[in-house]
Amino acid sequence: MSLHAPRRGRVPDTAAQSRATLRIAARRLTARRIAALTSLLVAVAIGAACERAIDAPDANRTPTPLDASMTGAITGHVRFHGTKPPPRHVQVTSDATCVAAHPDGLDVEDVRGDDHDVLADAFVWIARGLEARVFAVPETHVVVDQRDCVFEPRVVGARAGQQIDFLNSDDTLHNVHGTPAHSPAWNFGLGIRGARRTITIAHPEVPVGVQCDVHPWMRAALGVVDHPYFAVTALDGAFTLAGVPAGQYTLAAWHPRLGKRQQEIEVAPRATTNIDLTFAP
C-alpha cells in the first residue's frame, strides 16, 4: 500500500471556514453596535423632545380663574419728604434736531411732582404674593416714543412677554439700547422719523434700563412684571391697583433717582386698602 504526503501550500478547509465565521461575526457585531448607537441617539432625541414638550406649556400656561367677588383694590400716593433737587441742565448742541427742540438746552427734572410732597415717575407694583397665580399676557402693545430728543414716557410698565414698540418721532438718528439682567439685551437703531421696532422681554424685572447711545442724556426705564397689578405715578403721585385677589402682599415702588421702597399690606374682599409709600433724599 502506498502512502501519499499532503500537498504543500494548501490551507485546510477548517481554517478558511474559521476566518469566514470571524468575518461574519465581526460584521454582525458592528451592525449591533451601530443599531445600539442609533437606538441611543433616538432615545436622547425623544427625551429632549419630551423635555421641550414639558417646558413649552410654561410659556402659555392657563390663566388662574379669578372670582371678582373675592377681590379688592389698593390705592394711595407715592410721596417725597425733603427738598427736591434742582433740574439738571443738559447741553444738546451735538444734534441740530435736538437744538431745534431745546434751543436753550434741556432741563431734566429727576424728582418731580405737582406738589411739594408727591412724586411722579414711580413704578408701583405687587412685588410678592402672586407667585401661585397665572395671568394672560395682553395683546395690546406698550409704546415708548423718542420725541424731541427724550424718551416718552421715561418710566413705563409692561408685562413679561408683552409686545413693546419703540418709535422714533424725530427727524434724526436714535438708537434703543436695553440692558435687562434676566432677559436678552437689545441694541438697534431707528434712523428716520416714523421708524418703529417691536420687542418682548421674557422675564419680570424692575427696572430694565433703556438708553439712546447717540444722545447720552436720553434714558428711560421699564418695569416688567408677570401680572396686571402695577401703575406709574403721574404728577399727582397717585396710583390705583384694582381687582386684586384678596391676600397678603408686598407692595413696592421704584423711582429712577430715589431707588426702591416697599411695605407689607393686606387686601380684603370688596374692600380698598389705602397706603402711601414715602421716599426721602
C-alpha positions as CSV (number, residue, x, y, z in Angstrom):
1,M,0.0,0.0,0.0
2,S,1.4,3.4,-0.9
3,L,1.2,6.5,1.3
4,H,0.7,10.0,-0.1
5,A,2.1,13.0,1.6
6,P,-0.3,16.1,1.9
7,R,0.2,18.8,-0.8
8,R,2.2,21.8,0.4
9,G,0.6,25.3,0.3
10,R,-2.9,24.1,0.8
11,V,-4.9,25.5,3.7
12,P,-7.2,23.1,5.4
13,D,-10.9,23.8,4.9
14,T,-11.5,24.2,8.6
15,A,-9.1,27.2,8.8
16,A,-10.9,29.0,5.9
17,Q,-14.2,28.4,7.5
18,S,-13.0,29.8,10.8
19,R,-11.8,33.0,9.1
20,A,-15.1,33.4,7.3
21,T,-17.0,32.8,10.5
22,L,-14.9,35.5,12.2
23,R,-15.7,38.0,9.4
24,I,-19.4,37.3,9.7
25,A,-19.3,37.7,13.4
26,A,-17.4,40.9,13.1
27,R,-19.9,42.3,10.7
28,R,-22.8,41.3,12.9
29,L,-21.1,42.9,16.0
30,T,-20.5,46.1,14.1
31,A,-24.2,46.1,12.9
32,R,-25.3,45.5,16.5
33,R,-23.1,48.4,17.7
34,I,-24.5,50.7,15.1
35,A,-28.0,49.7,16.0
36,A,-27.3,50.2,19.6
37,L,-25.8,53.7,19.0
38,T,-28.8,54.6,16.8
39,S,-31.2,53.5,19.4
40,L,-29.3,55.6,22.0
41,L,-29.4,58.7,19.8
42,V,-33.1,58.2,19.1
43,A,-33.7,57.8,22.8
44,V,-31.8,61.0,23.6
45,A,-33.7,62.9,20.8
46,I,-37.0,61.6,22.2
47,G,-36.0,62.6,25.7
48,A,-35.1,66.1,24.5
49,A,-38.3,66.4,22.6
50,C,-40.2,65.3,25.8
51,E,-38.3,67.9,27.8
52,R,-39.3,70.6,25.3
53,A,-42.9,69.4,25.3
54,I,-42.9,69.6,29.1
55,D,-41.3,73.1,29.1
56,A,-43.3,74.5,26.3
57,P,-46.6,75.0,28.2
58,D,-44.9,77.2,30.8
59,A,-44.8,80.0,28.2
60,N,-48.6,79.7,27.7
61,R,-49.9,78.4,30.9
62,T,-53.7,78.5,31.6
63,P,-54.6,81.7,33.5
64,T,-55.8,81.2,37.0
65,P,-59.6,81.7,37.4
66,L,-60.4,84.9,39.4
67,D,-63.5,85.4,41.4
68,A,-64.3,89.1,41.2
69,S,-66.3,88.9,44.5
70,M,-63.1,87.9,46.3
71,T,-61.0,90.9,45.0
72,G,-60.2,94.3,46.4
73,A,-58.3,97.4,45.5
74,I,-55.1,99.2,46.6
75,T,-54.9,103.0,46.3
76,G,-52.6,105.6,47.6
77,H,-49.8,108.1,46.8
78,V,-46.1,107.9,46.4
79,R,-44.7,110.8,48.4
80,F,-41.4,112.6,48.8
81,H,-40.2,114.1,52.1
82,G,-37.4,116.5,51.8
83,T,-36.0,119.2,49.4
84,K,-36.3,118.2,45.8
85,P,-33.0,118.6,43.8
86,P,-32.9,121.3,41.1
87,P,-33.3,120.2,37.5
88,R,-30.1,119.1,35.6
89,H,-29.2,121.3,32.7
90,V,-28.1,119.4,29.6
91,Q,-26.5,120.9,26.5
92,V,-27.8,119.3,23.3
93,T,-25.6,121.2,20.8
94,S,-24.3,118.0,19.2
95,D,-27.5,117.4,17.1
96,A,-29.4,120.1,15.1
97,T,-32.8,118.4,15.6
98,C,-32.3,118.4,19.4
99,V,-31.1,122.0,19.3
100,A,-34.3,123.0,17.5
101,A,-36.4,121.2,20.1
102,H,-34.4,122.7,23.0
103,P,-32.6,125.9,21.9
104,D,-31.6,126.8,25.4
105,G,-30.7,123.3,26.4
106,L,-32.7,120.7,28.2
107,D,-33.7,120.9,31.9
108,V,-34.2,117.4,33.3
109,E,-36.3,117.1,36.5
110,D,-35.2,113.8,38.1
111,V,-37.5,114.3,41.0
112,R,-40.8,116.0,40.1
113,G,-44.5,116.3,41.2
114,D,-47.3,118.9,41.1
115,D,-47.0,119.4,44.9
116,H,-44.0,119.5,47.2
117,D,-44.7,116.1,48.8
118,V,-45.9,113.9,45.9
119,L,-43.7,112.0,43.4
120,A,-44.2,111.4,39.7
121,D,-42.4,108.7,37.6
122,A,-42.6,106.0,40.3
123,F,-43.3,102.4,39.2
124,V,-45.7,100.8,41.8
125,W,-46.3,97.1,41.7
126,I,-47.1,94.0,43.8
127,A,-43.6,92.6,44.3
128,R,-44.6,89.5,46.2
129,G,-47.7,87.4,46.9
130,L,-48.9,86.5,43.4
131,E,-46.4,83.7,42.6
132,A,-49.1,80.9,42.6
133,R,-51.3,82.7,40.0
134,V,-51.0,82.9,36.2
135,F,-52.3,85.9,34.2
136,A,-52.9,86.1,30.5
137,V,-50.5,88.3,28.6
138,P,-52.4,91.2,27.0
139,E,-52.4,91.6,23.2
140,T,-52.1,95.4,23.3
141,H,-48.8,97.0,22.7
142,V,-46.8,99.2,25.0
143,V,-45.4,102.2,23.1
144,V,-42.3,104.1,24.0
145,D,-41.6,107.2,21.8
146,Q,-38.4,109.1,21.1
147,R,-39.7,112.6,20.7
148,D,-37.9,116.0,21.0
149,C,-34.8,114.0,21.9
150,V,-36.2,112.5,25.1
151,F,-38.0,109.2,25.8
152,E,-41.7,109.5,26.4
153,P,-42.7,108.1,28.8
154,R,-39.5,107.9,30.7
155,V,-40.9,105.3,33.1
156,V,-43.3,102.7,31.7
157,G,-44.8,99.4,32.8
158,A,-45.2,96.3,30.7
159,R,-45.9,92.6,31.2
160,A,-43.4,89.9,30.6
161,G,-43.9,88.6,27.1
162,Q,-46.0,91.7,26.0
163,Q,-45.1,93.5,22.8
164,I,-43.2,96.8,23.3
165,D,-43.0,99.2,20.4
166,F,-40.1,101.7,20.3
167,L,-40.9,104.6,17.9
168,N,-38.7,107.5,16.6
169,S,-40.7,110.7,16.1
170,D,-37.7,112.8,15.5
171,D,-36.0,113.7,12.2
172,T,-32.7,112.3,13.4
173,L,-31.0,109.1,14.2
174,H,-31.8,107.5,17.6
175,N,-31.0,104.1,18.9
176,V,-32.5,101.9,21.6
177,H,-30.2,100.0,23.9
178,G,-31.9,97.9,26.6
179,T,-29.9,96.2,29.3
180,P,-32.0,93.7,31.3
181,A,-30.2,91.4,33.7
182,H,-32.6,88.4,33.3
183,S,-33.5,88.5,29.6
184,P,-31.6,89.1,26.3
185,A,-30.3,92.6,25.8
186,W,-31.1,94.5,22.6
187,N,-29.4,97.4,20.7
188,F,-30.8,98.7,17.4
189,G,-31.0,102.0,15.5
190,L,-34.1,103.9,14.5
191,G,-32.7,106.0,11.7
192,I,-35.7,108.0,10.3
193,R,-38.8,109.6,11.6
194,G,-41.6,107.1,11.9
195,A,-39.2,104.1,12.3
196,R,-40.5,101.5,14.7
197,R,-39.4,98.3,16.2
198,T,-41.1,95.8,18.5
199,I,-39.5,93.7,21.2
200,T,-40.6,91.5,24.1
201,I,-38.9,91.0,27.4
202,A,-39.2,87.4,28.6
203,H,-38.8,87.7,32.4
204,P,-40.0,90.0,35.1
205,E,-37.5,92.7,36.2
206,V,-37.7,96.1,37.8
207,P,-36.1,98.1,36.4
208,V,-34.9,97.4,32.9
209,G,-32.7,100.3,31.8
210,V,-33.0,101.8,28.3
211,Q,-30.9,104.5,26.7
212,C,-30.0,106.1,23.4
213,D,-26.3,105.8,22.8
214,V,-26.4,108.6,20.2
215,H,-27.8,111.1,22.8
216,P,-26.5,110.0,26.2
217,W,-28.9,112.2,28.2
218,M,-31.8,110.1,26.8
219,R,-32.7,107.4,29.3
220,A,-35.9,105.5,30.2
221,A,-36.8,102.6,32.5
222,L,-39.2,99.7,32.1
223,G,-40.9,97.9,35.0
224,V,-41.6,94.4,33.7
225,V,-43.9,92.1,35.8
226,D,-45.9,88.9,35.2
227,H,-49.3,90.2,36.4
228,P,-51.6,93.3,35.8
229,Y,-51.2,94.9,39.2
230,F,-48.9,97.9,38.5
231,A,-49.0,101.6,37.8
232,V,-46.7,104.5,37.1
233,T,-47.5,107.7,39.0
234,A,-48.2,110.9,37.2
235,L,-47.6,114.4,38.6
236,D,-50.1,113.9,41.4
237,G,-48.3,110.9,42.7
238,A,-51.5,108.8,42.9
239,F,-51.9,105.1,42.0
240,T,-54.7,102.6,42.0
241,L,-54.5,98.8,41.6
242,A,-57.9,97.3,41.0
243,G,-59.2,93.8,41.0
244,V,-56.5,92.4,43.3
245,P,-57.2,88.9,44.7
246,A,-57.7,89.0,48.5
247,G,-54.5,88.2,50.3
248,Q,-51.3,89.4,51.9
249,Y,-48.7,91.1,49.6
250,T,-45.5,93.1,49.4
251,L,-46.3,96.4,47.7
252,A,-43.2,98.1,46.2
253,A,-42.4,101.4,44.4
254,W,-39.2,102.2,42.4
255,H,-38.0,105.6,41.3
256,P,-35.1,106.2,38.8
257,R,-33.4,108.7,41.2
258,L,-34.5,107.5,44.6
259,G,-34.5,103.7,44.4
260,K,-37.0,101.3,46.0
261,R,-39.4,101.3,48.9
262,Q,-41.8,98.5,49.9
263,Q,-44.4,97.7,52.5
264,E,-46.4,94.7,53.6
265,I,-50.1,95.1,53.1
266,E,-53.4,93.0,53.2
267,V,-56.2,93.2,50.7
268,A,-59.7,92.1,51.8
269,P,-62.6,91.1,49.5
270,R,-64.7,94.0,48.3
271,A,-62.5,96.5,50.2
272,T,-60.0,99.2,49.4
273,T,-56.6,99.3,51.1
274,N,-55.2,102.8,51.3
275,I,-51.4,103.2,51.6
276,D,-48.7,105.8,50.9
277,L,-45.1,104.9,50.0
278,T,-42.7,107.6,51.0
279,F,-39.2,108.4,49.6
280,A,-36.6,110.7,51.1
281,P,-33.3,112.1,49.6
